């Protein structure tokens, strides 16, 4: 938007709806992970130049979880690009360094993909591709 130009009402409403839908997707992903034995440590955690949707722990694994909601599961899985993966891993390392209770845990990048009418899909252990 150009400076001095008022926001268009439909865009303001769209942004609010997108944020609301994103938060709902994060809660759904959190419930899904908790049903599989994960403990959710944080929601929307800003660290190391990135924002982590969910920080979860299960045993000795500290999972940086990115939640992607799209029209199809395939589209959701393809939405996480290598640059974002690298930012998320850097943010996860920053969090692990700053919290002594997380020292020594295996850091992992996971994705929970959501699509209407489908069960969530959890991909574990993604690595940034350069």
Secondary structure, 3 states (H helix, E strand, C coil): CCCCCCCCHHHHHHHHHHHHHHHHHHHHHHHHHHCCCCEEEEEEEEECCEEEEEEEEECCEEEEEEEEECCCHHHHHHCCCHHHHHHHHHHHHHHHHHCHHHCCCEEEEEEEEECCCCCCEEEEEECCCC
